[in-house]
Amino acid sequence: MTESVVFEFIGGPHDGWIVEETTGGPAFTTADGLLRHSEGGKVGAEIWLPTAYALEMLQTHSVDTIEEMSQYGYRFPGHTYQITVRCRRGEATIIRARHIGARE
């Protein structure tokens, strides 16, 4: 079953980021991933999001290179957001997440 979902991020490096997508379809969307990693958008659940720099590194380097970098102490920084609101607005589910801090 498909559903319209809107994720809104408040604070931190992802402040103002809005993901508005249909979930549950044949193609896996960003919103599907956010739901999976936030217990379905449950209030109180936490989501870890990589920084733009860490994401670029993870997307442009091989797994072997990433593992080697990790062995030498390189860390891939990210930030944690906590779901604070989950409500319905018309046909969409609105999920708001607030920045709670940096974390590797």
DSSP file (Angstrom, degrees, kcal/mol; ACC not computed):
  #  RESIDUE AA STRUCTURE BP1 BP2  ACC     N-H-->O    O-->H-N    N-H-->O    O-->H-N    TCO  KAPPA ALPHA  PHI   PSI    X-CA   Y-CA   Z-CA
    1    1 A M              0   0    0      0, 0.0     2,-0.2     0, 0.0    24,-0.0   0.000 360.0 360.0 360.0 129.4    0.0    0.0    0.0
    2    2 A T        -     0   0    0     22,-0.1     2,-0.3    20,-0.0    22,-0.2  -0.531 360.0-174.5 -86.5 154.5    1.4    3.4   -1.0
    3    3 A E  E     -A   23   0A   0     20,-1.5    20,-3.3    -2,-0.2     2,-0.5  -0.996  26.8-122.2-148.2 141.4    1.4    6.4    1.3
    4    4 A S  E     -Ab  22  92A   0     87,-0.6    89,-2.5    -2,-0.3     2,-0.4  -0.765  37.1-177.5 -85.6 125.7    2.3   10.0    1.0
    5    5 A V  E     -Ab  21  93A   0     16,-3.0    16,-2.2    -2,-0.5     2,-0.5  -0.972  16.4-164.6-129.5 139.8    5.0   11.0    3.6
    6    6 A V  E     -Ab  20  94A   0     87,-2.8    89,-3.2    -2,-0.4     2,-0.5  -0.979   5.1-166.7-124.7 117.3    6.6   14.3    4.4
    7    7 A F  E     -Ab  19  95A   0     12,-2.9    12,-2.4    -2,-0.5     2,-0.4  -0.898   5.9-169.2 -99.6 130.9    9.8   14.3    6.5
    8    8 A E  E     -Ab  18  96A   0     87,-2.6    89,-2.9    -2,-0.5     2,-0.4  -0.988   6.5-154.3-121.8 128.3   10.8   17.8    7.8
    9    9 A F  E     - b   0  97A   0      8,-2.1     7,-2.6    -2,-0.4     2,-0.5  -0.880   7.1-165.2-108.8 133.4   14.3   18.3    9.5
   10   10 A I  E     - b   0  98A   0     87,-2.7    89,-2.8    -2,-0.4     5,-0.1  -0.967  50.5  -6.3-122.3 125.6   14.9   21.0   12.0
   11   11 A G  S >  S+     0   0    0     -2,-0.5     3,-0.5     1,-0.2    89,-0.1  -0.023  91.9  58.4  84.7 171.0   18.3   22.2   13.1
   12   12 A G  G >  S-     0   0    0      1,-0.2     3,-1.5     2,-0.2    -1,-0.2  -0.069 111.4 -41.4  64.3-167.5   21.8   20.9   12.4
   13   13 A P  G 3  S+     0   0    0      0, 0.0    -1,-0.2     0, 0.0    -2,-0.1   0.667 139.2  53.6 -71.0 -15.8   23.3   20.6    9.0
   14   14 A H  G X  S+     0   0    0     -3,-0.5     3,-2.5    -4,-0.1    -5,-0.2   0.194  76.5 148.6-101.7  16.3   20.1   19.2    7.5
   15   15 A D  T <  S+     0   0    0     -3,-1.5    -5,-0.2     1,-0.3     3,-0.1  -0.267  71.3  13.1 -54.6 127.8   18.0   22.2    8.7
   16   16 A G  T 3  S+     0   0    0     -7,-2.6     2,-0.3     1,-0.3    -1,-0.3   0.370  87.4 144.3  87.7  -4.8   15.1   22.8    6.3
   17   17 A W    <   -     0   0    0     -3,-2.5    -8,-2.1    -8,-0.2     2,-0.4  -0.532  28.0-170.9 -70.1 128.1   15.5   19.6    4.4
   18   18 A I  E     -A    8   0A   0     -2,-0.3     2,-0.6   -10,-0.2   -10,-0.2  -0.987  12.4-166.9-124.7 128.2   12.1   18.3    3.3
   19   19 A V  E     +A    7   0A   0    -12,-2.4   -12,-2.9    -2,-0.4     2,-0.6  -0.960  10.8 176.5-114.3 113.3   11.6   14.8    1.8
   20   20 A E  E     +A    6   0A   0     -2,-0.6     2,-0.3   -14,-0.2   -14,-0.2  -0.926  23.9 133.1-122.4 105.1    8.1   14.6    0.3
   21   21 A E  E     -A    5   0A   0    -16,-2.2   -16,-3.0    -2,-0.6     2,-0.5  -0.917  56.4-104.2-146.3 166.7    7.6   11.2   -1.4
   22   22 A T  E     -A    4   0A   0     -2,-0.3     3,-0.3   -18,-0.2   -18,-0.2  -0.849  39.8-158.5 -94.6 133.0    5.2    8.3   -1.8
   23   23 A T  E     +A    3   0A   0    -20,-3.3   -20,-1.5    -2,-0.5     5,-0.1  -0.670  62.5  41.6-108.7 164.7    6.3    5.2    0.0
   24   24 A G  S    S+     0   0    0     -2,-0.2    -1,-0.2   -22,-0.2     4,-0.1   0.560  82.3 125.5  81.3   7.8    5.5    1.6   -0.4
   25   25 A G  S    S-     0   0    0      2,-0.4    -1,-0.2    -3,-0.3     4,-0.1  -0.158  80.7 -87.4 -87.4-173.4    5.7    1.6   -4.2
   26   26 A P  S    S+     0   0    0      0, 0.0     2,-0.4     0, 0.0    -1,-0.0   0.785 111.6  65.3 -69.2 -26.7    7.8   -0.6   -6.5
   27   27 A A  S    S-     0   0    0     -4,-0.0     2,-0.5     1,-0.0    -2,-0.4  -0.832  88.4-123.2 -99.6 134.3   10.9    1.8   -6.2
   28   28 A F        -     0   0    0     -2,-0.4     2,-0.2    -4,-0.1    -5,-0.1  -0.638  36.2-163.6 -76.1 123.0   12.6    2.2   -2.9
   29   29 A T     >  -     0   0    0     -2,-0.5     4,-1.9    -4,-0.1     5,-0.1  -0.538  34.6-106.5-104.9 169.1   12.6    6.0   -2.0
   30   30 A T  H  > S+     0   0    0      1,-0.2     4,-2.5     2,-0.2     5,-0.2   0.906 123.2  54.1 -57.8 -42.1   14.5    8.2    0.4
   31   31 A A  H  > S+     0   0    0      1,-0.2     4,-2.5     2,-0.2    -1,-0.2   0.875 103.9  54.9 -62.7 -37.4   11.3    8.3    2.5
   32   32 A D  H  > S+     0   0    0      2,-0.2     4,-2.3     1,-0.2    -1,-0.2   0.931 110.3  46.8 -58.6 -44.9   11.1    4.5    2.6
   33   33 A G  H  X S+     0   0    0     -4,-1.9     4,-2.2     2,-0.2    -2,-0.2   0.904 111.2  50.5 -64.2 -42.7   14.7    4.5    4.0
   34   34 A L  H  < S+     0   0    0     -4,-2.5     4,-0.4     1,-0.2     7,-0.3   0.896 111.5  48.7 -63.4 -39.9   13.9    7.1    6.6
   35   35 A L  H ><>S+     0   0    0     -4,-2.5     5,-3.1     1,-0.2     3,-1.1   0.917 110.2  51.6 -63.9 -42.9   10.8    5.2    7.7
   36   36 A R  H ><5S+     0   0    0     -4,-2.3     3,-0.7     1,-0.2    -2,-0.2   0.892 113.2  44.3 -61.5 -40.2   12.9    2.0    8.0
   37   37 A H  T 3<5S+     0   0    0     -4,-2.2    -1,-0.2     1,-0.2    -2,-0.2   0.382 113.1  51.3 -90.1   5.4   15.5    3.7   10.1
   38   38 A S  T X>5S-     0   0    0     -3,-1.1     4,-1.9    -4,-0.4     3,-0.6   0.016 116.8-101.6-127.6  28.2   13.1    5.5   12.4
   39   39 A E  T <45S-     0   0    0     -3,-0.7    -3,-0.2     1,-0.3    -2,-0.1   0.892  88.0 -45.5  55.0  41.9   10.8    2.6   13.4
   40   40 A G  T 34<S-     0   0    0     -5,-3.1    -1,-0.3     1,-0.2    -5,-0.2   0.702 109.3 -55.7  76.5  20.0    8.2    3.8   10.9
   41   41 A G  T <4 S+     0   0    0     -3,-0.6    -2,-0.2    -6,-0.5    -1,-0.2   0.789  84.4 177.2  81.6  28.4    8.5    7.4   11.9
   42   42 A K    ><  -     0   0    0     -4,-1.9     3,-2.2    -7,-0.2    41,-0.3  -0.459  37.7-105.9 -69.4 133.0    7.8    6.7   15.6
   43   43 A V  T 3  S+     0   0    0      1,-0.3    41,-0.2    -2,-0.2    -1,-0.1  -0.395 108.9  25.5 -59.0 130.3    7.9    9.7   17.9
   44   44 A G  T 3  S+     0   0    0     39,-2.8    -1,-0.3     1,-0.4    40,-0.1   0.103  91.5 126.7  98.9 -20.1   11.1    9.4   20.0
   45   45 A A    <   -     0   0    0     -3,-2.2    38,-3.0    -7,-0.2    -1,-0.4  -0.359  52.6-135.6 -68.8 151.8   13.0    7.3   17.4
   46   46 A E  E     -C   82   0A   0     36,-0.2     2,-0.4    -9,-0.1    36,-0.2  -0.867  12.9-161.5-113.4 145.7   16.4    8.5   16.2
   47   47 A I  E     -C   81   0A   0     34,-3.1    34,-2.9    -2,-0.4     2,-0.5  -0.990   9.8-147.7-124.0 130.8   17.8    8.7   12.7
   48   48 A W  E     -C   80   0A   0     -2,-0.4    32,-0.2    32,-0.2    54,-0.0  -0.877  17.6-173.5 -97.6 127.9   21.5    9.0   12.0
   49   49 A L  E     -C   79   0A   0     30,-3.0    30,-3.0    -2,-0.5   -35,-0.1  -0.979  20.9-125.5-121.7 132.4   22.3   11.0    8.8
   50   50 A P  E     -C   78   0A   0      0, 0.0    28,-0.3     0, 0.0     2,-0.1  -0.349  29.3-107.0 -70.9 155.3   25.8   11.4    7.4
   51   51 A T     >  -     0   0    0     26,-2.1     4,-2.6     1,-0.1     5,-0.2  -0.348  35.0-105.5 -70.0 164.1   27.3   14.8    6.8
   52   52 A A  H  > S+     0   0    0      1,-0.2     4,-2.3     2,-0.2     5,-0.2   0.889 122.7  51.5 -59.6 -39.0   27.5   15.9    3.1
   53   53 A Y  H  > S+     0   0    0      2,-0.2     4,-2.3     1,-0.2    -1,-0.2   0.938 110.7  46.3 -64.2 -47.4   31.3   15.2    3.3
   54   54 A A  H  > S+     0   0    0      1,-0.2     4,-2.6     2,-0.2    -2,-0.2   0.903 111.9  51.9 -62.7 -41.1   30.9   11.7    4.7
   55   55 A L  H  X S+     0   0    0     -4,-2.6     4,-1.9     2,-0.2    -1,-0.2   0.914 109.2  49.7 -62.1 -42.9   28.2   10.9    2.2
   56   56 A E  H  X S+     0   0    0     -4,-2.3     4,-1.5     2,-0.2    -1,-0.2   0.915 111.5  49.0 -62.4 -42.4   30.4   12.0   -0.7
   57   57 A M  H  X S+     0   0    0     -4,-2.3     4,-1.1     1,-0.2     3,-0.2   0.920 112.0  48.3 -61.5 -44.4   33.3    9.9    0.6
   58   58 A L  H  < S+     0   0    0     -4,-2.6    -1,-0.2     1,-0.2    -2,-0.2   0.817 114.6  46.2 -67.5 -30.3   31.1    6.9    1.0
   59   59 A Q  H  < S+     0   0    0     -4,-1.9    -1,-0.2    -5,-0.2    -2,-0.2   0.714 117.7  40.8 -84.1 -21.3   29.7    7.3   -2.5
   60   60 A T  H  < S+     0   0    0     -4,-1.5     2,-0.3    -3,-0.2    -2,-0.2   0.462 104.4  68.0-110.8  -1.6   33.0    7.9   -4.3
   61   61 A H  S  < S-     0   0    0     -4,-1.1     0, 0.0    -5,-0.1     0, 0.0  -0.900  81.2-110.0-121.0 150.1   35.3    5.4   -2.6
   62   62 A S     >  -     0   0    0     -2,-0.3     4,-2.4     1,-0.1     5,-0.2  -0.255  30.5-111.2 -70.3 161.6   35.4    1.6   -2.8
   63   63 A V  H  > S+     0   0    0      1,-0.2     4,-2.8     2,-0.2     5,-0.2   0.895 119.8  54.3 -59.2 -41.2   34.4   -0.5    0.2
   64   64 A D  H  > S+     0   0    0      1,-0.2     4,-2.3     2,-0.2    -1,-0.2   0.911 109.1  47.3 -60.8 -42.9   38.0   -1.7    0.5
   65   65 A T  H  > S+     0   0    0      2,-0.2     4,-2.7     1,-0.2    -2,-0.2   0.916 112.1  49.9 -64.8 -43.1   39.2    1.9    0.6
   66   66 A I  H  X S+     0   0    0     -4,-2.4     4,-2.3     2,-0.2    -2,-0.2   0.922 111.5  48.5 -61.8 -44.8   36.6    2.8    3.2
   67   67 A E  H  X S+     0   0    0     -4,-2.8     4,-2.0     2,-0.2    -1,-0.2   0.903 112.2  48.9 -63.2 -40.9   37.6   -0.2    5.4
   68   68 A E  H  X S+     0   0    0     -4,-2.3     4,-1.4     2,-0.2    -2,-0.2   0.918 110.5  50.5 -64.6 -43.2   41.3    0.7    5.1
   69   69 A M  H  <>S+     0   0    0     -4,-2.7     5,-2.6     1,-0.2     3,-0.3   0.902 109.3  51.9 -60.7 -40.9   40.5    4.4    6.1
   70   70 A S  H ><5S+     0   0    0     -4,-2.3     3,-1.6     1,-0.2    -1,-0.2   0.881 105.0  55.7 -63.5 -38.7   38.6    3.2    9.1
   71   71 A Q  H 3<5S+     0   0    0     -4,-2.0    -1,-0.2     1,-0.3    -2,-0.2   0.816 105.6  52.7 -63.3 -30.4   41.5    1.0   10.2
   72   72 A Y  T 3<5S-     0   0    0     -4,-1.4    -1,-0.3    -3,-0.3    -2,-0.2   0.295 129.5 -96.1 -89.4   9.9   43.7    4.1   10.2
   73   73 A G  T < 5S+     0   0    0     -3,-1.6    -3,-0.2     1,-0.3     2,-0.2   0.462  72.0 149.6  95.7   1.5   41.2    5.9   12.4
   74   74 A Y      < -     0   0    0     -5,-2.6     2,-0.3    -6,-0.2    -1,-0.3  -0.485  29.2-158.7 -69.0 137.6   39.2    7.9    9.8
   75   75 A R        -     0   0    0     -2,-0.2    -1,-0.0     0, 0.0    29,-0.0  -0.881  16.9-136.3-118.6 151.0   35.7    8.4   10.9
   76   76 A F        -     0   0    0     -2,-0.3    -2,-0.0    28,-0.3    -6,-0.0  -0.867  31.2-146.0-107.3  98.2   32.6    9.2    8.9
   77   77 A P        +     0   0    0      0, 0.0   -26,-2.1     0, 0.0     2,-0.3  -0.212  26.8 159.8 -69.9 153.8   30.8   11.9   10.8
   78   78 A G  E     -CD  50 103A   0     25,-1.1    25,-2.9   -28,-0.3     2,-0.4  -0.902  30.3-117.1-154.8-176.4   27.0   12.3   11.0
   79   79 A H  E     -CD  49 102A   0    -30,-3.0   -30,-3.0    -2,-0.3     2,-0.4  -0.980  18.1-132.2-135.9 146.0   24.3   13.8   13.0
   80   80 A T  E     -CD  48 101A   0     21,-3.3    20,-3.0    -2,-0.4    21,-1.0  -0.822  18.8-171.0-102.0 134.9   21.4   12.4   14.9
   81   81 A Y  E     -CD  47  99A   0    -34,-2.9   -34,-3.1    -2,-0.4     2,-0.4  -0.948  10.7-147.0-120.9 144.2   17.8   13.6   14.6
   82   82 A Q  E     -CD  46  98A   0     16,-2.7    16,-2.6    -2,-0.4     2,-0.4  -0.932  21.3-117.5-114.7 135.0   14.9   12.6   16.8
   83   83 A I  E     + D   0  97A   0    -38,-3.0   -39,-2.8    -2,-0.4    14,-0.3  -0.554  39.5 165.7 -68.7 123.4   11.3   12.2   15.6
   84   84 A T  E     +     0   0A   0     12,-2.8     2,-0.4    -2,-0.4    13,-0.2   0.640  60.0  31.4-112.6 -23.9    9.3   14.8   17.6
   85   85 A V  E     + D   0  96A   0     11,-1.4    11,-2.2   -43,-0.1     2,-0.4  -1.000  49.3 172.8-140.8 136.4    6.0   14.9   15.6
   86   86 A R  E     + D   0  95A   0     -2,-0.4     2,-0.3     9,-0.2     9,-0.2  -0.931  27.6 139.9-139.9 118.2    4.0   12.4   13.6
   87   87 A C  E     - D   0  94A   0      7,-2.3     7,-3.4    -2,-0.4     2,-0.4  -0.938  47.6-106.4-149.9 169.4    0.6   13.6   12.4
   88   88 A R  E     - D   0  93A   0     -2,-0.3     2,-0.4     5,-0.2     5,-0.2  -0.863  24.1-177.7-102.8 137.1   -1.8   13.4    9.4
   89   89 A R  E >   - D   0  92A   0      3,-2.8     3,-2.0    -2,-0.4     2,-0.3  -0.901  67.2 -53.8-132.1 103.9   -2.4   16.4    7.2
   90   90 A G  T 3  S-     0   0    0     -2,-0.4     0, 0.0     1,-0.3     0, 0.0  -0.518 121.9 -18.5  64.4-124.3   -4.9   15.6    4.6
   91   91 A E  T 3  S+     0   0    0     -2,-0.3   -87,-0.6    -3,-0.1     2,-0.3   0.488 123.1  85.9 -90.7  -5.0   -3.7   12.5    2.8
   92   92 A A  E <   -bD   4  89A   0     -3,-2.0    -3,-2.8   -89,-0.1     2,-0.6  -0.694  70.0-134.8-104.1 150.3   -0.1   12.8    4.0
   93   93 A T  E     -bD   5  88A   0    -89,-2.5   -87,-2.8    -2,-0.3     2,-0.5  -0.906  23.6-152.5 -96.3 125.0    1.7   11.7    7.1
   94   94 A I  E     -bD   6  87A   0     -7,-3.4    -7,-2.3    -2,-0.6     2,-0.5  -0.872  13.4-176.1-102.1 127.6    3.9   14.5    8.4
   95   95 A I  E     -bD   7  86A   0    -89,-3.2   -87,-2.6    -2,-0.5     2,-0.4  -0.984   4.9-165.3-127.4 120.5    7.0   13.5   10.4
   96   96 A R  E     -bD   8  85A   0    -11,-2.2   -12,-2.8    -2,-0.5   -11,-1.4  -0.879   2.5-168.5-108.7 137.8    9.2   16.2   12.0
   97   97 A A  E     -bD   9  83A   0    -89,-2.9   -87,-2.7    -2,-0.4     2,-0.4  -0.987   6.5-153.3-127.4 134.1   12.7   15.4   13.2
   98   98 A R  E     -bD  10  82A   0    -16,-2.6   -16,-2.7    -2,-0.4   -87,-0.2  -0.869  26.1-109.6-109.8 138.5   14.9   17.7   15.4
   99   99 A H  E     + D   0  81A   0    -89,-2.8   -18,-0.2    -2,-0.4   -87,-0.1  -0.424  35.3 173.4 -64.0 130.9   18.7   17.7   15.5
  100  100 A I  E     -     0   0A   0    -20,-3.0     2,-0.2     1,-0.4   -19,-0.2   0.455  53.8 -59.5-119.5  -4.7   20.0   16.4   18.8
  101  101 A G  E     - D   0  80A   0    -21,-1.0   -21,-3.3     2,-0.1    -1,-0.4  -0.745  54.7 -65.6 148.9 168.0   23.7   16.3   18.1
  102  102 A A  E     + D   0  79A   0    -23,-0.2     2,-0.3    -2,-0.2   -23,-0.3  -0.547  48.4 166.3 -82.5 149.1   26.7   15.1   16.1
  103  103 A R  E       D   0  78A   0    -25,-2.9   -25,-1.1    -2,-0.2    -2,-0.1  -0.954 360.0 360.0-162.1 143.1   27.7   11.4   16.2
  104  104 A E              0   0    0     -2,-0.3   -28,-0.3   -27,-0.2   -25,-0.1   0.450 360.0 360.0 -82.5 360.0   29.9    9.0   14.2
